[in-house]
Amino acid sequence: MAPQYILSLILLLTYNMVQHCASAAVHSHSLEQNQERESDGSFRPRDFDHYSEGSHNSEFDHEAILGSVKEAEEFDKLKPEESRRRLGQLLPQMDLNKDQSIDRSELKAWILNSFIKLSKEEAEERMNEVDSNKDGLVTWPEYMQDAFGADDDEEAGPGDTGDTGMLVREEKLMWAIADVDGDGALNFEEFKTFSNPEEHEVMFPFLVNQTLKDKDEDKNGKLDFHEYVGSRGRHEDKSWLVSEKEKFDDLDLDGDGKLDEKEVKKWVIPDNDRVSVFREIAEEEVDHLFTAADDDHNDVLSFEEILAHHDVFVGSEATDYGSDLYGEHFDDEL
C-alpha cells in the first residue's frame, strides 16, 4: 500500500475521530483539576489517568501505541525480547515515509488513530456485557437489567442510578436521543453514543440541560457564582474561591454575572474546538515519548532508539514486574 494512501487514511480517521469521538473534558494532566471538574459533573478526558498523584502511568503510553487495552495487557506478560520483536513489526506501519525512523508527525498520527481504536474497543466490550441475547442490539430491558438489576422502570427505585450516575428517567431521555432510528433498541453506533454521551455532539444539549437542572437552584435557566461552585464553595478557602471566580468570569462571556446555556456548555464541555483537544493530548504524549527515547536529541526516533526503549512504548513482563515492585503500576480506565 502506498505511503501517501496510508497517510490519507490515517488523516481521514483522525478527522472522523475528533469530530465524533472527541473528549468533552479539560485535558490538563493536573489531577486536582480533573477531580474538580468530575465533582461538578464534567467528563473525564481520554488521558485523565496519564498521571496519578504526581506519578506517571506507563499503561497510558502502551495503549496510545497499541490502540488496545487488551493488547497492552498482553504485552505486559511478554518476555522483553518478544515485546521488542512485536514492536519491531509495528514500526514499518508507523513509518509513513519509509526512512527507518519515526518523526513527530508520524507518531502523532499513529497515536490519534490509536484513540479511535481504544474508543471502539471500549464500546464493544461494554455492549457485549449488556447485549444478553447477543443479537447485536441492546434493548431497554437488557440495559435495565445490567445497569439497575431491574426488569422494568417501575422495579428500579426512584433514587437508583445506573452507569452514568443518572436516574432511570434521565437515562431514558438519553436513550431516546441515541436511538436515532427510533426502533427501541440501540445498535453499536447508537450504543456508543448512549454510553459515551460526552463524545457525541448530539448529546451535548442534554448534558448542558442536565447540568442546569442539577445546579440551577432558583430555576431561572442560568447559573450564578454560588450555583456554579455549589456546596463545595462552603468548604474551600478564599484562594480557591478567588481562583474559581476568575474561571467563572472567563466563562461569563456577556459579563452579566450568570452563565446561560451557551456559557454552561463552554464549562461542561470546555473546548468547542474538539480537534485541538485531541491534538493536544497526542502532542503531549509525543513530547513524553521523545523525551524518554530520543537519545541523540535529533528530534527523530530511529527504530533502534524505539526498540531500545520498548518498555516505554509497549511494556513487557519485566516492565510490569518493575512497576508492581515499585508501586508505579496503575489500573487503566480508558
Protein Blocks (a to p, Z undefined) as FASTA:
>chain_A
ZZklmmmmmmmmmmmmmmmmccfbdfbfbfklmmmmmmnopacdfklmmpgghiacfklm
mmmmnopaklmmmmmmpcfklmmmmmmmmmmmmmmnonopacfklmmmmmmmmmmmmmmm
mmmmmmmmmmmnonopacfklmmmmmnopabfklpcfkbccfkopafklmmmmmmmmmmn
onopacfklmmmmmmmmlpfklmmmmmmmmmmmmmmnonopacfklmnommlmmmcfklm
mmmmmmmmmmmmnonopacfklmmmmmmmplclmlmmmmmmmmmmmmmmmmmmmnonopa
cfklmmmmmmmmnopfklmmmmmmnopaccdfZZ
